[in-house]
Every structure is written in C-alpha cells, then in structure tokens.
Amino acid sequence: MNQSKLRKQIIETVITFNTSGLSTGTSGNLSVRTSRGFLITPTGIPYLQLREADIVEMDMQGNVIQGNMKPSSEWHFHRDIYLAREKINAIVHVHSDYATAIACTGQDIPAFHYMVAKAGGDSIRCAKYATFGSEALSQNSVTALQGRNACLLANHGMIVLGESIDSAYRLAEEVENLAKQYWISKQLGGVVLLDDEEMNTNLEKFKTYGKQ
C-alpha cells in the first residue's frame, strides 16, 4: 500500500477511535511500519482536523524524516516494539474505559474467557507503570508484550499489535470487550478461570481461527 493510502487509513481509523468509544479527544495514537521506519499520528491534533501531511514519518533511530508536526509523545514504544517484533506492522494505543480501569488496578486480564487467547497468550499482561512518553514505559511495554499482541499499561491504557491497521484495530476492540466482561464478572463474585490445558488448546485453535 502506498503512503497516501496508509495516511488516509490512519486518519480514518483514529477518527473511529472517538466514534467507537475506544478513546476520547486526542488521547491514543496509531502507527504503521514503512520501508524507512514508521508513520505515526502527531501529538495534540484533534482527529477530525488531521490531514495526510500531518502524519509524521520517523526512522528507527527516532528521527522525523517527513512531516512538520511533532510525533505522538509515545513514539518511543512504537519504535521499540517494531524493533523487537519484525512481523508487527501496526500498533494501536488507546485509553478505552474498561481496559484503562483494569490497568489502573495494576492487574492482568487472566484466562477468564477463551477469547483472551486471541491476544496471543493465557493472559493479557499489565505493564509496570512509567511516565508517559518515557523510555522506561517503552521498555515495560516491550516486556509485557513478549509472546503477546496486546497488553495493558498500568494507570494508562492499552497497546495492541497487528499485521495491519485493520487487524490491530479489531484486536483493540476485542481487548476492550474482554476488559468489560471481566469487570462485570468480578462484580458477580469469584471469576472461574480456564486451566492451562484448555488455554493451550485455544491458543492452537487461534492459529487458524477466522482464516478461510
């Protein structure tokens, strides 16, 4: 896909952050890998005001190589995740209500539902807290995402990875839905968790799930 189409898709997707409830205002960000580095949303610009030229391209050394806007303050973890995960082509970061609420307790989302396996493991880990935009947050995120395609960020939000913008966005929706279901389940009493054997079965099944 050429850069113009990627920039349009980025803008269309982040606008949907607001309309779907995954984020409010200018919170959250999105990036996609390019041959030179990655494209990322700029900081502080309302999504409905974004133009293609506002999307910033950065290299893997953290330099802006195209664009006049400042990149998202979270560009560090986008860069470091791409460096650590060569098969990942898109990253979504949002402050959705239920995922963020659970992240503010510092808890993982455990194996309460088989769909947790869709994020790549038997839990959705919560990364240790660090100040937003910091290298410490970046390293905590990379650690929490080992063997996973989603994690929570303590007192912050969530990060989701995908092979494309569409797949990352769909997984972000799924993680928020799981967070909501987990929160509701906890209000009803003791949550029944699936055991390791069952989650391993589900992880194997998800290797071909939804593929024609």
Secondary structure by P-SEA (a helix, b strand, c coil): ccaaaaaaaaaaaaaaaaaaccccccccbbbbbcccccccccccccccccccccbbbbccccccccccccccccaaaaaaaaaacccccbbbbbbcaaaaaaaaacccccccccccccccccccccccccccccaaaaaaaaaaaccccccccccccbbbbcccaaaaaaaaaaaaaaaaaaaaaaaacbbbbbcaaaaaaaaaaacccccc
